[in-house]
Amino acid sequence: MTETQPSVKEIFVKHVFVSFLLGGIPLIILFKSFSKQIFIQNTRELVPNSILQLYFIAVFVVYILLSLILTFFWLQPDSRVRYIVVCTRAIFREAASGLKSITQTIIGVIFTFCFLWLRIEPNSFTFVRFGYLLLCAFVFLCGLVVIEIIERRLR
């Protein structure tokens, strides 16, 4: 019996729900359990600074590039280059797997924070900031979808 491949929409929706479970629900628990100041401090600690975000992106990009090389370029099965690419990709796949969970958590935190923002800090809310945060979360989410599609294709 062959397993049908999920559509891009199904993969996207799956990642939205997983992100909400990993990041959104814990954020709501923090919001309901602590004062505004403690909530804001804990939320800032959940999302890594921009240097770490760039590092996460770099690991994903290297993994995607290595996967694309294996997918779209013919490398002789017994060549040393293929062996190096396969081994390096395996290492980056492990790293990307861990970062995938971190990224899903960040996405869940960002999406949920966007909808809690007006209750927490209504004076700092702007549609530009709101849109920027949603765009960041959406880009990370699309990255996860692309990675899953590539992984499925390589199976």
C-alpha positions as a LaTeX table, in Angstrom:
\begin{tabular}{lrrr}
\hline
Residue & $x$ (\AA) & $y$ (\AA) & $z$ (\AA) \\
\hline
Met1 & 0.00 & 0.00 & 0.00 \\
Thr2 & 1.47 & 3.35 & $-1.00$ \\
Glu3 & 1.23 & 6.36 & 1.21 \\
Thr4 & $-0.13$ & 9.50 & $-0.44$ \\
Gln5 & 2.03 & 12.58 & $-0.16$ \\
Pro6 & 0.49 & 15.49 & 1.73 \\
Ser7 & $-0.15$ & 18.67 & $-0.20$ \\
Val8 & 1.76 & 21.88 & 0.48 \\
Lys9 & $-1.36$ & 23.25 & 2.19 \\
Glu10 & $-1.54$ & 20.21 & 4.50 \\
Ile11 & 2.15 & 20.54 & 5.39 \\
Phe12 & 1.67 & 24.26 & 6.04 \\
Val13 & $-1.36$ & 23.69 & 8.28 \\
Lys14 & 0.47 & 20.93 & 10.17 \\
His15 & 3.37 & 23.29 & 10.94 \\
Val16 & 0.95 & 26.02 & 12.08 \\
Phe17 & $-0.63$ & 23.64 & 14.60 \\
Val18 & 2.71 & 22.22 & 15.79 \\
Ser19 & 4.06 & 25.77 & 16.17 \\
Phe20 & 1.03 & 26.75 & 18.22 \\
Leu21 & 1.47 & 23.70 & 20.45 \\
Leu22 & 5.19 & 24.36 & 20.99 \\
Gly23 & 5.16 & 28.16 & 21.26 \\
Gly24 & 1.64 & 29.53 & 21.39 \\
Ile25 & 0.16 & 27.51 & 24.22 \\
Pro26 & 3.18 & 28.02 & 26.53 \\
Leu27 & 2.98 & 31.76 & 25.81 \\
Ile28 & $-0.71$ & 31.83 & 26.72 \\
Ile29 & 0.10 & 29.96 & 29.95 \\
Leu30 & 2.79 & 32.57 & 30.76 \\
Phe31 & 0.34 & 35.36 & 29.93 \\
Lys32 & $-2.32$ & 33.97 & 32.27 \\
Ser33 & 0.09 & 33.03 & 35.07 \\
Phe34 & 2.39 & 36.00 & 35.57 \\
Ser35 & 2.45 & 39.78 & 35.77 \\
Lys36 & 2.90 & 41.86 & 32.64 \\
Gln37 & 6.59 & 42.57 & 33.37 \\
Ile38 & 7.47 & 38.92 & 33.98 \\
Phe39 & 5.51 & 37.89 & 30.89 \\
Ile40 & 7.37 & 40.39 & 28.67 \\
Gln41 & 10.74 & 39.33 & 30.09 \\
Asn42 & 10.00 & 35.63 & 29.56 \\
Thr43 & 8.71 & 36.27 & 26.04 \\
Arg44 & 11.90 & 38.10 & 25.09 \\
Glu45 & 13.90 & 35.15 & 26.41 \\
Leu46 & 11.91 & 32.70 & 24.28 \\
Val47 & 12.87 & 34.39 & 21.00 \\
Pro48 & 16.61 & 34.38 & 20.26 \\
Asn49 & 18.39 & 37.58 & 19.29 \\
Ser50 & 19.03 & 38.43 & 15.65 \\
Ile51 & 22.53 & 36.90 & 15.56 \\
Leu52 & 21.16 & 33.52 & 16.61 \\
Gln53 & 18.29 & 33.85 & 14.14 \\
Leu54 & 20.84 & 34.45 & 11.36 \\
Tyr55 & 22.75 & 31.37 & 12.50 \\
Phe56 & 19.56 & 29.26 & 12.39 \\
Ile57 & 18.85 & 30.56 & 8.89 \\
Ala58 & 22.42 & 29.78 & 7.78 \\
Val59 & 22.16 & 26.16 & 8.99 \\
Phe60 & 18.85 & 25.73 & 7.18 \\
Val61 & 20.24 & 27.31 & 3.99 \\
Val62 & 23.29 & 25.00 & 3.97 \\
Tyr63 & 21.02 & 22.01 & 4.55 \\
Ile64 & 18.68 & 23.07 & 1.74 \\
Leu65 & 21.58 & 23.68 & $-0.65$ \\
Leu66 & 23.09 & 20.26 & 0.07 \\
Ser67 & 19.67 & 18.67 & $-0.39$ \\
Leu68 & 19.16 & 20.49 & $-3.68$ \\
Ile69 & 22.57 & 19.32 & $-4.90$ \\
Leu70 & 21.59 & 15.73 & $-4.14$ \\
Thr71 & 18.17 & 16.22 & $-5.74$ \\
Phe72 & 18.94 & 18.09 & $-8.95$ \\
Phe73 & 22.58 & 17.35 & $-9.78$ \\
Trp74 & 23.81 & 14.00 & $-10.86$ \\
Leu75 & 26.80 & 12.88 & $-8.85$ \\
Gln76 & 28.44 & 9.58 & $-9.62$ \\
Pro77 & 27.24 & 7.06 & $-7.04$ \\
Asp78 & 30.74 & 5.98 & $-6.06$ \\
Ser79 & 32.42 & 9.40 & $-6.22$ \\
Arg80 & 34.18 & 11.03 & $-3.29$ \\
Val81 & 32.27 & 14.28 & $-3.89$ \\
Arg82 & 28.93 & 12.50 & $-3.51$ \\
Tyr83 & 30.17 & 10.81 & $-0.34$ \\
Ile84 & 31.23 & 14.17 & 1.15 \\
Val85 & 27.94 & 15.83 & 0.18 \\
Val86 & 25.88 & 12.95 & 1.63 \\
Cys87 & 27.86 & 12.90 & 4.90 \\
Thr88 & 27.78 & 16.68 & 5.28 \\
Arg89 & 24.05 & 16.73 & 4.54 \\
Ala90 & 23.47 & 14.05 & 7.19 \\
Ile91 & 25.23 & 16.22 & 9.78 \\
Phe92 & 23.25 & 19.31 & 8.77 \\
Arg93 & 20.02 & 17.27 & 8.71 \\
Glu94 & 20.55 & 16.43 & 12.39 \\
Ala95 & 21.27 & 20.08 & 13.22 \\
Ala96 & 18.31 & 21.26 & 11.14 \\
Ser97 & 16.06 & 18.74 & 12.90 \\
Gly98 & 16.82 & 20.31 & 16.28 \\
Leu99 & 16.55 & 23.80 & 14.89 \\
Lys100 & 13.22 & 22.88 & 13.31 \\
Ser101 & 11.67 & 22.43 & 16.76 \\
Ile102 & 13.22 & 25.69 & 17.96 \\
Thr103 & 11.91 & 27.45 & 14.86 \\
Gln104 & 8.42 & 26.03 & 15.36 \\
Thr105 & 8.48 & 27.30 & 18.93 \\
Ile106 & 9.57 & 30.76 & 17.77 \\
Ile107 & 6.83 & 30.82 & 15.12 \\
Gly108 & 4.21 & 29.88 & 17.72 \\
Val109 & 5.48 & 32.57 & 20.10 \\
Ile110 & 5.48 & 35.25 & 17.39 \\
Phe111 & 2.00 & 34.42 & 16.05 \\
Thr112 & 0.50 & 34.26 & 19.54 \\
Phe113 & 2.28 & 37.39 & 20.75 \\
Cys114 & 0.91 & 39.31 & 17.79 \\
Phe115 & $-2.62$ & 38.58 & 18.97 \\
Leu116 & $-1.85$ & 39.25 & 22.66 \\
Trp117 & 0.03 & 42.49 & 21.93 \\
Leu118 & $-2.95$ & 44.83 & 22.19 \\
Arg119 & $-3.73$ & 43.50 & 25.69 \\
Ile120 & $-0.13$ & 43.65 & 26.85 \\
Glu121 & 1.25 & 46.91 & 25.47 \\
Pro122 & $-1.43$ & 48.81 & 23.54 \\
Asn123 & 0.73 & 51.97 & 23.43 \\
Ser124 & 3.56 & 50.23 & 21.55 \\
Phe125 & 1.27 & 48.51 & 19.03 \\
Thr126 & 1.59 & 49.64 & 15.42 \\
Phe127 & 0.36 & 47.90 & 12.30 \\
Val128 & 3.86 & 48.16 & 10.81 \\
Arg129 & 5.41 & 46.23 & 13.73 \\
Phe130 & 2.48 & 43.81 & 13.76 \\
Gly131 & 2.88 & 43.18 & 10.02 \\
Tyr132 & 6.65 & 42.79 & 10.34 \\
Leu133 & 6.32 & 40.16 & 13.06 \\
Leu134 & 3.67 & 38.25 & 11.12 \\
Leu135 & 5.84 & 38.41 & 8.00 \\
Cys136 & 8.87 & 37.04 & 9.92 \\
Ala137 & 6.82 & 34.17 & 11.32 \\
Phe138 & 5.33 & 33.47 & 7.88 \\
Val139 & 8.79 & 33.39 & 6.24 \\
Phe140 & 10.07 & 30.96 & 8.88 \\
Leu141 & 6.95 & 28.86 & 8.41 \\
Cys142 & 7.45 & 28.76 & 4.64 \\
Gly143 & 11.07 & 27.70 & 5.24 \\
Leu144 & 9.89 & 24.75 & 7.30 \\
Val145 & 7.44 & 23.77 & 4.57 \\
Val146 & 10.18 & 23.91 & 1.91 \\
Ile147 & 12.50 & 21.80 & 4.05 \\
Glu148 & 9.82 & 19.17 & 4.58 \\
Ile149 & 9.03 & 19.05 & 0.86 \\
Ile150 & 12.74 & 18.57 & 0.06 \\
Glu151 & 13.08 & 15.86 & 2.73 \\
Arg152 & 10.07 & 14.00 & 1.35 \\
Arg153 & 11.44 & 14.18 & $-2.15$ \\
Leu154 & 14.77 & 12.70 & $-1.05$ \\
Arg155 & 13.15 & 9.69 & 0.65 \\
\hline
\end{tabular}
